[in-house]
Amino acid sequence: MGLTAGLVAPHLFSSCKKEKIVPTINYNGSIAIIGAGAAGLYAADILSSKGLKVTVLEASSRFGGRIRSFSANDITNNNATAAYLYNNAYTPLNDFPIELGGDIIYGSDSSLGNITQILSVPLIDLGTATDNYFLGGQVNNASGWQGDSDFQAVQNFVSTLNGNTSNASIQSAAGVSTRAQSLLNSEASNLYGSTYDLVSASGVGGELHLRQHDTKRLTVKSNTLQDILLSRFSNAIKLVLFNTAVTSIDYSGEKINITDKNGKQYQVDKAIVTVPLTILQGGDIAFTPSLPSINTAAAQKFGMDPCFRMIIDFKKNFWGSNSGFLWGGSFGPQYMNGGYNRGTFNSTLVVTAYGQPALHLSQQPGLTAVNLILNELDSLYPDTSGNYPGLASKWVIRQTIFNNGVPQETDPVVTSYDWLKEPYIRGGISYPLVGSTHQDRISLGTNVNNRIFFAGEATDISGDAGTISGALNSADRATKELIQSITA
Ligand SMILES: Cc1cc2nc3c(=O)[nH]c(=O)nc-3n(C[C@H](O)[C@H](O)[C@H](O)COP(=O)(O)OP(=O)(O)OC[C@H]3O[C@@H](n4cnc5c(N)ncnc54)[C@H](O)[C@@H]3O)c2cc1C
């Protein structure tokens, strides 16, 4: 796979580059890292750059985990996974990177923001766009909604979410009118991984409060996030054993015995587990002895719900070319103007749903999920000519078939990805359930006897859980603990 334009040869950016003087650590033991997502790759990069013996065991056939950029390879391989649903025989039409998973950089000076700066990757600031809001079947921007008390109630809640201490769900804590419920769910819950009846107000509020970076929201202009990972972590990627799903970790003896699904065994001295929360909760990996209750009890304090991504191409932008996000949808709780400042030929909406709306989309047969989204947009953007149910149906790009030489437009061209069906991910992002505390995040990532360490976005304690930067921060924390256990 070639790199997208602008990225310099990968090895130049690794922590292992020869000209960089990195103090090595005298340690003969070996370390296994489970999972080659952002957390696993960063952990491998840090440890191997210090001269430590590292192997990364990855269940799937690719690196990146929940960072997954659409590539030509995906088109040919799409039948291998049930996660792709529609029209996968067709190349997406976008002239900018398509991200099936993580796509927004939260914080220009966050861990991910810093990587894009080091690599001089051109970025787009979504803060310069104008957001639009659906309310009571109407759509408008913030100034258009000025004076609407329901709109204002949601914005007041969103603006005070940072530091919120209410030990209730977002829905109860906000207490907005029936008319404003979808908008609240969209702006204050879906963004954090589930629906507003499940996400804890103090959980999100506390995490936002801990964040050490600015609140900018950025996207990458022309490179893919997968290429950025490849550039930054090329040496770590060489340490990955793919198709190696770990099924058991036995740490009862002097060495840690790890077994994969093919029965192959690996003997190591220390391990860093970076698998998603669902995999830990689901018991995919049998630990001997069982993990301490401090970890297992904490794992129940967080959710990781279904997640559905849909990318729809239109011939014309009918929602406003300066729009960033469209908030307030029910079937599609988050619409992002994917082409903002980067698409030239088409206009694209990127739909992201977590929790119940994602499950609903996931369960629809055939093109029903696409039609639910198009219907929602049609009702908000009516076609005044009366020829179409609405502007979404009018402008969506459709496949063309030739019937006796006559072109006929058929199904919409849509790319979608159902993260629930990805066997080694099975959901979107971790989020704090009502009743959880910051201490639970700390407990979740507490290492076991300085031998089994935990990283991955769910174990981030810096306020960035649920994000790529959170995954990177957790790797930083876990590797520091591991190095300390060797050098102390
Ligand atoms: C649709 C979607 C949109 C998102 N949007 C954003 C966004 O805009 N901005 C942002 O910052 N974040 C976003 N995120 C979240 C972000 O992608 C994740 O927080 C981050 O990528 C998680 O990295 P990780 O290393 O913790 O876990 P993962 O990337 O999940 O990596 C874990 C790895 O472990 C592997 N694994 C699982 N089980 C086993 C096993 N038994 N043995 C070996 N390996 C195993 C998996 O295959 C996977 O590769 C989004 C996520 C999704 C799904």
The ligand as an SDF file (V2000), in Angstrom:
LIG
                    3D

 53 58  0  0  0  0  0  0  0  0999 V2000
  -16.6260    4.8340   14.1220 C   0  0  0  0  0  0  0  0  0  0  0  0
  -15.6290    5.3790   15.1030 C   0  0  0  0  0  0  0  0  0  0  0  0
  -15.3570    6.7170   15.1010 C   0  0  0  0  0  0  0  0  0  0  0  0
  -14.4020    7.2470   15.9660 C   0  0  0  0  0  0  0  0  0  0  0  0
  -14.1150    8.5710   15.8880 N   0  0  0  0  0  0  0  0  0  0  0  0
  -13.0580    9.0590   16.5800 C   0  0  0  0  0  0  0  0  0  0  0  0
  -12.6080   10.3640   16.3450 C   0  0  0  0  0  0  0  0  0  0  0  0
  -13.1800   11.0780   15.5360 O   0  0  0  0  0  0  0  0  0  0  0  0
  -11.5120   10.8080   17.0280 N   0  0  0  0  0  0  0  0  0  0  0  0
  -10.8500   10.0290   17.9200 C   0  0  0  0  0  0  0  0  0  0  0  0
   -9.8520   10.4790   18.5020 O   0  0  0  0  0  0  0  0  0  0  0  0
  -11.2720    8.7690   18.1670 N   0  0  0  0  0  0  0  0  0  0  0  0
  -12.3340    8.2660   17.5040 C   0  0  0  0  0  0  0  0  0  0  0  0
  -12.7310    6.9860   17.6820 N   0  0  0  0  0  0  0  0  0  0  0  0
  -12.0700    6.1900   18.7280 C   0  0  0  0  0  0  0  0  0  0  0  0
  -10.6700    5.7260   18.3340 C   0  0  0  0  0  0  0  0  0  0  0  0
  -10.7000    5.1650   17.0470 O   0  0  0  0  0  0  0  0  0  0  0  0
  -10.2210    4.7090   19.3800 C   0  0  0  0  0  0  0  0  0  0  0  0
  -10.3170    5.2770   20.6750 O   0  0  0  0  0  0  0  0  0  0  0  0
   -8.7710    4.2430   19.2080 C   0  0  0  0  0  0  0  0  0  0  0  0
   -8.4640    4.0040   17.8590 O   0  0  0  0  0  0  0  0  0  0  0  0
   -8.5970    2.9910   20.0650 C   0  0  0  0  0  0  0  0  0  0  0  0
   -7.2730    2.5160   19.9860 O   0  0  0  0  0  0  0  0  0  0  0  0
   -6.8520    1.2950   20.9090 P   0  0  0  0  0  0  0  0  0  0  0  0
   -5.4620    0.9500   20.5540 O   0  0  0  0  0  0  0  0  0  0  0  0
   -7.1850    1.5770   22.3100 O   0  0  0  0  0  0  0  0  0  0  0  0
   -7.8350    0.0920   20.5000 O   0  0  0  0  0  0  0  0  0  0  0  0
   -8.0730   -0.6000   19.0890 P   0  0  0  0  0  0  0  0  0  0  0  0
   -7.7960    0.3330   17.9850 O   0  0  0  0  0  0  0  0  0  0  0  0
   -9.4060   -1.2220   19.1530 O   0  0  0  0  0  0  0  0  0  0  0  0
   -6.9360   -1.7410   19.0350 O   0  0  0  0  0  0  0  0  0  0  0  0
   -7.0750   -2.9360   19.7490 C   0  0  0  0  0  0  0  0  0  0  0  0
   -6.5190   -4.0580   18.8820 C   0  0  0  0  0  0  0  0  0  0  0  0
   -6.6150   -5.2740   19.6350 O   0  0  0  0  0  0  0  0  0  0  0  0
   -6.8930   -6.3200   18.7280 C   0  0  0  0  0  0  0  0  0  0  0  0
   -7.4240   -7.4650   19.4880 N   0  0  0  0  0  0  0  0  0  0  0  0
   -8.6630   -7.6270   20.0080 C   0  0  0  0  0  0  0  0  0  0  0  0
   -8.7500   -8.8220   20.6200 N   0  0  0  0  0  0  0  0  0  0  0  0
   -7.5370   -9.4100   20.5100 C   0  0  0  0  0  0  0  0  0  0  0  0
   -7.0030  -10.6630   20.9450 C   0  0  0  0  0  0  0  0  0  0  0  0
   -7.7560  -11.5490   21.6240 N   0  0  0  0  0  0  0  0  0  0  0  0
   -5.7130  -10.9490   20.6220 N   0  0  0  0  0  0  0  0  0  0  0  0
   -4.9380  -10.0640   19.9370 C   0  0  0  0  0  0  0  0  0  0  0  0
   -5.4110   -8.8750   19.4970 N   0  0  0  0  0  0  0  0  0  0  0  0
   -6.6850   -8.5510   19.7840 C   0  0  0  0  0  0  0  0  0  0  0  0
   -7.8880   -5.7040   17.7770 C   0  0  0  0  0  0  0  0  0  0  0  0
   -7.9630   -6.4200   16.5550 O   0  0  0  0  0  0  0  0  0  0  0  0
   -7.3130   -4.2910   17.5990 C   0  0  0  0  0  0  0  0  0  0  0  0
   -6.4440   -4.2220   16.4900 O   0  0  0  0  0  0  0  0  0  0  0  0
  -13.7130    6.4080   16.8690 C   0  0  0  0  0  0  0  0  0  0  0  0
  -13.9960    5.0410   16.8900 C   0  0  0  0  0  0  0  0  0  0  0  0
  -14.9440    4.5270   16.0210 C   0  0  0  0  0  0  0  0  0  0  0  0
  -15.2210    3.0570   16.0350 C   0  0  0  0  0  0  0  0  0  0  0  0
  1  2  1  0
  2  3  1  0
  2 52  2  0
  3  4  2  0
  4  5  1  0
  4 50  1  0
  5  6  2  0
  6  7  1  0
  6 13  1  0
  7  8  2  0
  7  9  1  0
  9 10  1  0
 10 11  2  0
 10 12  1  0
 12 13  2  0
 13 14  1  0
 14 15  1  0
 14 50  1  0
 15 16  1  0
 16 17  1  0
 16 18  1  0
 18 19  1  0
 18 20  1  0
 20 21  1  0
 20 22  1  0
 22 23  1  0
 23 24  1  0
 24 25  2  0
 24 26  1  0
 24 27  1  0
 27 28  1  0
 28 29  2  0
 28 30  1  0
 28 31  1  0
 31 32  1  0
 32 33  1  0
 33 34  1  0
 33 48  1  0
 34 35  1  0
 35 36  1  0
 35 46  1  0
 36 37  1  0
 36 45  1  0
 37 38  2  0
 38 39  1  0
 39 40  1  0
 39 45  2  0
 40 41  1  0
 40 42  2  0
 42 43  1  0
 43 44  2  0
 44 45  1  0
 46 47  1  0
 46 48  1  0
 48 49  1  0
 50 51  2  0
 51 52  1  0
 52 53  1  0
M  END
$$$$
